[in-house]
Amino acid sequence: MSNSKPLIPFLDLHKINSRYHEKFKSLFSDFLDAGSYIKGSQVTLFEKSFAESCEVDFCVGVGNGLDALTLILKGYIELGKIHVGDEVIVAANTFIATILSVKYAGLIPVLVEPDERTFNLDIHKIERHITDKTKVIIPTHLYGQLAEIEEIIEIANKHNVLVVSDAAQAHGARHKELGIAGSLCNASAFSFYPAKNLGALGDAGAITTNDKALIEIVKCLGNYGSSEKYKNDYVGVNSRLDELQAIFLLEKLKYLEQDNIKRRQIAKRYISEIKNEKIILPFWDGSENHVFHLFVVRVKNRIDFCDYLKKSGVGYHIHYPIAPHQQNALKEFAELSLPITEKIHKEVVSIPLNVSLENDQIDRIIEVLNQYQ
Ligand SMILES: *Cc1c(COP(=O)(O)O)cnc(C)c1O
């Protein structure tokens, strides 16, 4: 394996955004002329456009994805639908933000094992964790694939609990009967962190819902608990979507659907052309329920595999190397036995899948994975 081969980066954000550079420069110039920096017209326009793209009535922009989740939960507390100390079911292998949001809202996270095949909440293990205190289930659509939302909603209805989705990795993912991410649950949280399928040029996030009471309260909570200037009804925070980020996001939103199509095309090639017993490919039913935010394979000997990728010039990442219950920050879960979660965290490797990949790079990635011994 020659080292002179050009490195295929895991993700080249500069290249991904370069196709917008000229447009962004002219939009930035308009922004300077307008002189409106916070809560301007473009935030409102983005909220409207994003709500439309998610096929919901309401959207409110916030500072980031973590705040989107936290504000939804705090909103339900203010509405009296849930109470501090209630339990919230989350996938044990989610990104830590899901769990942190539950803690920030004063609720208790209950970690449930994922399905090894889909990496999403194991619907057969949810009910055994439901108690009198369970008030919310938060499915994460991990790596861009919708959780088994139909079954989760059925369980939630049976036990009278809310469903809030962590859709931070799933912009545009569509269930063939139920609809699109952002519209499937009581409320949904999105992140526009630069690396996401819809990424800003900094931090940004949003909440979508059809619940008018909830949207009014989260809007207020993210703006110092104030709906009218200098009149504060709640102990709120400062978490607003920046006007400038809204401008960039409005432009990029136009291309989200075609980008997701391209991501699925690359995934389709990987799944049909990577043939190596040592590499377990991700499960996908071939529908639009997956937007391949990440293409995550599993291998038994990860150190060896990653060494090989490095030598072969193929970038990679690990999402995520340490399970939440094994993090120093979450010592209260250290005693939990979560064998599936632990196994997943030992075996996963994300290989490059993004809209800036060229065909020859995709060919090369397939070739490198097929030659791994
Ligand atoms: C990115 C992400 C978040 C948090 O989003 P930020 O904008 O970084 O706060 C939450 N959940 C998941 C699953 C994510 O991937």
The ligand as an ORCA input file, in Angstrom:
! r2SCAN-3c Opt
* xyz 0 1
  C     -24.959     16.808     17.060
  C     -25.907     16.086     17.944
  C     -26.533     16.700     19.040
  C     -26.173     18.050     19.555
  O     -26.121     19.055     18.665
  P     -25.238     20.366     18.944
  O     -25.708     21.312     17.919
  O     -23.810     19.981     18.826
  O     -25.569     20.827     20.338
  C     -27.484     15.980     19.727
  N     -27.791     14.721     19.406
  C     -27.188     14.086     18.397
  C     -27.590     12.690     18.087
  C     -26.216     14.737     17.638
  O     -25.614     14.084     16.638
*
